[in-house]
Amino acid sequence: MMSSAVDHDDELTRARLDGDDGSTSLTVALLTPIFVVLMFAAVQAALWGHARTEARVAAKSAAVQVARQGSSADDARATAAANLADAGIDDVEILITPGDGVVVVQVSGNARGILLGTSRRVRVVEAVPVEELTER
């Protein structure tokens, strides 16, 4: 009677060894790096989007300064450069072009990345019409 119980235990042990034991650990070990990479990608995309938004705001603000407030292009460029430096955008280039009834501002720079080599160039262009009083 004792022998059949031992045989039964041996069969259960063999069945467990032949089964899926450890597959959960293997799955977690394989999926964790993938999940971490996806999290980094999501955060990096958010940082790039934020940098693009900050560049757009700086360009629009500079265009409004020149077109509606009568500031010089140099003053608007300095203000935009300071705003972009605070936003974490490097190698900033700001081109302000007053034209016929419109001021066009182009801002470009490098948005920082989380990891080395993940910085990205952002470029935005904003145009604002010049508003001034005219006589009839």
Backbone as a ProteinNet text record, in pm:
[ID]
protein_1_A
[PRIMARY]
MMSSAVDHDDELTRARLDGDDGSTSLTVALLTPIFVVLMFAAVQAALWGHARTEARVAAKSAAVQVARQGSSADDARATAAANLADAGIDDVEILITPGDGVVVVQVSGNARGILLGTSRRVRVVEAVPVEELTER
[TERTIARY]
82.1	0	86.4	194.1	282.9	350.9	378.4	447.6	362.6	232.6	146.9	138.5	143.7	142.4	271.5	384.2	512.5	515.1	463.6	458	372.2	261.4	171	240.5	316	390.9	497	563.8	664.5	601.7	482.3	413.9	375.6	331	295.2	419.5	528.7	652.5	697.4	693.7	731.2	637	510.9	413.3	440.8	476.3	508	634.5	733.4	857.7	836.3	745.6	716.9	619.8	559.6	455.8	511.8	433.9	465.2	524.7	576.7	634.7	749.9	752.4	857.8	823.9	714.9	681.1	639.7	580.1	542.4	666.8	765.3	890.4	958.2	957.5	1018.3	943.5	812.2	730.3	758.5	763.1	792.4	932.3	1027.9	1165.8	1177.6	1097.9	1103.6	1022.3	909.6	821.8	861.8	930.5	967.8	1054.2	1158.5	1235.7	1153.2	1063.7	977.6	888.8	832.1	747.1	827	948.3	1032.7	1064.5	1096.5	1125.6	1002	885.5	762.4	734.9	763.8	746.3	842	968	1063.8	1018.9	967.6	921.6	805.3	714.1	599.7	645.3	735.5	786.3	865.6	944.6	1022.3	930.7	825.8	729.9	664.1	632.3	572.9	671.8	799.1	900.2	916	915.8	924.5	801.7	685.7	563.6	566	615.2	624.8	722.9	835	933.7	875.5	800.2	737.4	635.2	559	461.8	532.2	638.8	714.2	774	824.4	879.1	770.5	653.2	541.1	498.3	492.2	453.3	557	685.5	790.8	785.9	762.3	753.3	633.9	520.4	399.2	418.5	478.5	502.5	596.4	701.9	795.6	728	644.9	574.5	478.5	408.3	315.6	392.5	507.9	588.9	626.3	667.4	710.5	591	489.6	377.9	282.2	257.5	151.8	201.9	317.5	365.8	479.1	523	625.6	765.4	790.6	925.6	1018.8	1146.8	1243.4	1258.6	1307.2	1327.8	1432	1532.9	1636.6	1580.6	1493.5	1431.8	1343.2	1265.1	1177.4	1258.8	1369.6	1456.5	1518	1562.4	1622.6	1521	1398.9	1294	1260.9	1248.8	1217.4	1330.9	1454.6	1569.4	1572.1	1541.2	1537.8	1427.3	1311.4	1200.4	1234	1300.1	1335.1	1444.8	1535.7	1640.2	1577.7	1478	1407	1330.2	1286.7	1209	1297.2	1429.6	1519	1544.5	1536.8	1564.5	1702.8	1789.5	1927.9	1948.4	2059.4	2097.8	1983.7	1932.4	1814.8	1853.6	1773.3	1785.5	1650.6	1651.3	1528	1544.2	1455.7	1458.2	1328.2	1340.9	1223.1	1225	1116	1106.7	982.5	999.3	884.2	858.2	733.3	699.2	588.9	522.5	411.9	289.5	273.6	155.8	158.3	270.7	278.1	420.9	431.1	561.6	568.5	672.8	691.3	810.9	789.2	896.1	915	1039.4	1074.4	1167.3	1130.3	1210	1248.5	1376.6	1420.6	1523.4	1529.3	1622.8	1617.3	1705.3	1711.2	1637.9	1536.5	1465.3	1545.9	1568.9	1649.3	1579.1	1660.7	1607.9	1639.5	1572.7	1598	1732.3	1753.7	1876.3	1966.7	2094.3	2191	2152.8	2149	2117.1	1969.4	1886.3	1742.8	1692.3	1783.9	1737.3	1681.8	1594.3	1526.4	1515.7	1530.3	1519.7	1372.4	1334.6	1198.6	1206.4	1107	1101.6	956.8	930.6	795	801.5	694.4	682.2	548.7	552.2	430.3	427.7	310.1	291.1	179.6	203.3	104.9	88.8	-35.1	-54.4	-20.6	34	65.3	-64.4	-91.3	-212.1	-168.2	-213	-182.6	-299.6	-305.4	-413	-385.6	-488.8	-477.6	-579.3	-549.7	-644.1	-730.9	-852.6	-945.2	-940.8
-118	0	124.1	115.9	229.8	251.4	147.3	155.2	226	205	271.2	421	461.8	604.8	670.5	601.6	655.1	660.7	556.9	556.6	672.1	695.5	803.6	939.7	956.8	1081.7	1098.6	988.8	996	1035.7	983.3	1018	1166.3	1216.5	1358.6	1446.6	1405.9	1481.7	1481.9	1367.7	1359	1441.9	1440.1	1516.9	1667.2	1708.5	1848.9	1889.7	1804.2	1835.5	1842.6	1763.9	1764.6	1875.9	1943	2042.8	2181.2	2281.8	2420.9	2495.4	2425.7	2493.9	2581.3	2705	2798	2881.4	2851.2	2928.3	3070.6	3088.3	3222.6	3306.6	3250.1	3323	3358.6	3266.2	3291.3	3401.8	3399.2	3500.6	3638.1	3646.1	3773.7	3821.1	3731.7	3768.3	3817.6	3765.9	3808.6	3934.4	3949.6	4063	4189.9	4178.1	4296.5	4393.5	4349	4445	4511.2	4436.8	4493.9	4602.1	4575.7	4673.3	4798.8	4781.7	4896.5	4980.3	4916.1	4988.9	5066.3	5006.3	5075.9	5195.5	5181.8	5294.7	5408	5375.4	5477.4	5545.1	5468.3	5525.1	5621.7	5586.6	5674.4	5804.9	5795.8	5916.9	6001	5937.1	6010.4	6082	6016.6	6079.8	6200.4	6189.1	6301.4	6418.1	6389.2	6495.2	6564.5	6487.8	6547.9	6634.7	6585.8	6664.5	6793.4	6784.7	6903.2	7004.1	6956.3	7045.5	7114.8	7040.7	7099.9	7207.1	7180.2	7278	7403.3	7385.3	7499.4	7581.9	7515.4	7586.5	7665.2	7605.2	7673.9	7797	7783.5	7896.9	8009.1	7973.5	8074.6	8146.2	8071.3	8132	8226.1	8181.6	8264.5	8391.6	8376.6	8491.1	8591.5	8543.1	8632.2	8703.8	8632.1	8693.9	8801.9	8775.1	8873.8	8996.1	8974.4	9085.8	9180.5	9124.2	9206.8	9265.6	9184.7	9227.8	9322.3	9300.8	9377.8	9470.3	9440.4	9522.5	9614.7	9604.2	9694.6	9668.3	9552.9	9520.5	9494.8	9508.5	9478.3	9326.7	9283.7	9140.3	9085.5	9164.8	9118.5	9095.8	9187.1	9169.5	9045.2	9026	8908.6	8780.1	8783.7	8666.8	8632	8732.5	8709.1	8650.7	8701.8	8648.8	8504.8	8476.4	8339.2	8244	8287.6	8201.5	8169.6	8267.6	8243.8	8144.9	8160.4	8067.4	7925.3	7912.1	7779.1	7714.5	7793.7	7739	7684.9	7755.5	7707.7	7579.2	7560.9	7442.6	7322.2	7340.5	7228	7199.7	7302.5	7286.1	7345.4	7267	7307.6	7344.5	7410	7448.8	7521.4	7624.2	7695.8	7790.9	7790.1	7885	7953.5	8085.9	8163.4	8259.9	8247.3	8333.2	8413.2	8545.3	8632.9	8710.2	8695.3	8758.4	8845.7	8978.3	9066.4	9079	9065.5	9073.4	9174.5	9162.6	9251.9	9216	9285.9	9265.5	9140.8	9069.4	8948.1	8931.1	8877.9	8845.9	8694.3	8635	8489.9	8459.3	8369	8327.5	8177.5	8139.7	7996.9	7965	7864.1	7820.7	7675.4	7646.1	7506.6	7484.3	7361.6	7326.4	7177.5	7131.4	6989.8	6965.7	6881.8	6840.6	6730	6743.1	6645	6510.8	6406.1	6271.8	6214.1	6106.7	6039.3	5968.6	5895.7	5819.7	5888.6	5857.8	5913.6	5877.8	5977	5953.1	5959.9	5998	6004	6147.6	6245.2	6382	6391.9	6488.6	6501.2	6648.4	6677.3	6814.8	6851.1	6965.3	7016	7145.9	7168.1	7288.6	7331	7456.3	7509.1	7645.7	7679.2	7808.6	7869.4	7994.8	8067.5	8198.6	8237.9	8365.3	8443.2	8571.8	8658.5	8782.8	8821.5	8942.8	9068.1	9166	9293.5	9373.2	9418.9	9500.3	9640.8	9733.9	9874.1	9958.6	10075.3	10167.3	10226.1	10232.9	10296.2	10407.4	10507.4	10618.3	10594.3	10645.1	10628.9	10745.7
0	0	0	72.9	79.8	-55.1	-123.4	-250.8	-355.9	-356.2	-455.3	-429	-304.5	-273.1	-320	-302.9	-348	-499.6	-565.7	-711.1	-762.4	-694.3	-732.9	-718.7	-608.3	-588	-695.9	-733.2	-838.5	-971.5	-997.7	-1122.3	-1123.9	-1009.3	-1001.3	-1020	-961.1	-975	-1119.9	-1185.2	-1325.1	-1412	-1380.7	-1457.4	-1442.3	-1320.7	-1297.9	-1373.7	-1376	-1445.6	-1596.1	-1647.3	-1790	-1827.9	-1731.5	-1758.6	-1785.2	-1751	-1780.5	-1662.4	-1564.5	-1450	-1496.6	-1448.8	-1486.9	-1607.5	-1675.1	-1794.6	-1757.9	-1641.2	-1597.8	-1573.8	-1507.6	-1482.8	-1614.6	-1707	-1837.2	-1911.2	-1905.1	-1970.9	-1911.6	-1781	-1715.4	-1752	-1752.5	-1785.7	-1929.5	-2019.4	-2158.8	-2184.7	-2116.9	-2143.3	-2068.6	-1957.1	-1880.4	-1960.6	-2029.8	-2109.8	-2220.2	-2278.7	-2383.2	-2323.4	-2206.6	-2138.8	-2102.5	-2055.4	-2018.8	-2142	-2252.5	-2376.3	-2422.7	-2414	-2452.5	-2362	-2232.7	-2141.3	-2177.2	-2203.6	-2244.7	-2373.9	-2467.8	-2594.9	-2573.1	-2484.8	-2457.4	-2392.9	-2296.9	-2231.5	-2330.8	-2415	-2514.6	-2613.3	-2657.2	-2748.6	-2682.5	-2555.2	-2482.4	-2472.6	-2449.6	-2443.2	-2578.2	-2686.3	-2819.5	-2848.6	-2811.2	-2830.7	-2750.2	-2627.5	-2542.9	-2603.2	-2652.4	-2713.2	-2836.3	-2915.9	-3034.5	-2994.6	-2890.2	-2841.8	-2789.8	-2713.8	-2662	-2776.1	-2879.2	-2994.2	-3066.4	-3078.6	-3143.5	-3063.6	-2932.5	-2847	-2856.7	-2855.2	-2865.5	-3000.5	-3107.9	-3240.6	-3250.4	-3199.7	-3204.1	-3122	-3004.1	-2917.2	-2982.8	-3046.5	-3115.1	-3231.2	-3303.9	-3416.9	-3368.5	-3259.5	-3203.3	-3153	-3090.2	-3042.3	-3156.2	-3267.8	-3380	-3454.4	-3480.1	-3565	-3493.8	-3367.4	-3300.2	-3191	-3134.6	-3023.7	-3065.5	-3189.2	-3240.3	-3188.3	-3132.4	-3083.9	-3201	-3175.9	-3281.7	-3294.2	-3407.5	-3430.1	-3333.6	-3300.2	-3206.8	-3066.3	-3020.7	-2887.9	-2884.9	-2990.6	-2997.7	-3004.6	-3078.7	-3090.5	-2954.2	-2880.2	-2748.5	-2650.8	-2653.4	-2565.6	-2600.1	-2729.3	-2772.2	-2736.5	-2753.8	-2720.9	-2571.7	-2488.3	-2343.6	-2307	-2369.3	-2342.4	-2385.6	-2499.2	-2549.6	-2465.2	-2413.5	-2325.6	-2197.9	-2145.2	-2025.7	-2054.2	-2179.1	-2216.6	-2247.5	-2246.8	-2271.4	-2418.2	-2501.4	-2644.3	-2671.9	-2732.5	-2757.4	-2904	-2932.7	-3069.5	-3140.6	-3075.5	-3125.2	-3238.7	-3343.1	-3453.9	-3470.4	-3468.6	-3481	-3597.4	-3694.3	-3811.8	-3814.5	-3808.5	-3810	-3941.4	-4018.9	-4150.4	-4157.2	-4142.5	-4163.7	-4313.7	-4350.7	-4492.8	-4515.3	-4628.5	-4661.6	-4580.1	-4469.5	-4386.3	-4300.1	-4295.1	-4213.8	-4161.1	-4040.3	-3982.5	-3969.1	-4026.3	-4022.9	-3933.2	-3838.6	-3748.1	-3761.5	-3786.8	-3795.4	-3679.2	-3601.1	-3486.2	-3507.5	-3487.7	-3493.3	-3383.6	-3336.2	-3230.3	-3202.7	-3115	-3078.8	-2948.1	-2954.2	-2833.3	-2766.5	-2638.8	-2566.7	-2559	-2548.8	-2535	-2399.1	-2365.5	-2238.1	-2243.1	-2350.4	-2367.4	-2468.2	-2461.4	-2553.1	-2697.3	-2782.4	-2922.6	-2956.1	-2860.2	-2889	-2901.8	-2914.5	-2936.1	-3078.2	-3096.3	-3225.6	-3263.1	-3388.7	-3437.4	-3451.1	-3393.2	-3410.2	-3489.8	-3572.3	-3655.2	-3669.2	-3635.4	-3648.5	-3717	-3784.1	-3850.5	-3810.6	-3768.3	-3732.8	-3809	-3853.1	-3924.3	-3856.8	-3834.9	-3769.9	-3856.8	-3887.4	-3967.3	-3885.9	-3955.6	-3892	-3880.7	-3761.9	-3740.5	-3707.5	-3788.6	-3763.2	-3810.1	-3754.2	-3791.4	-3929.3	-4007	-4138.8	-4148.5	-4228.2	-4244.6	-4366.3	-4356.3	-4468.4	-4559.2
[MASK]
++++++++++++++++++++++++++++++++++++++++++++++++++++++++++++++++++++++++++++++++++++++++++++++++++++++++++++++++++++++++++++++++++++++++

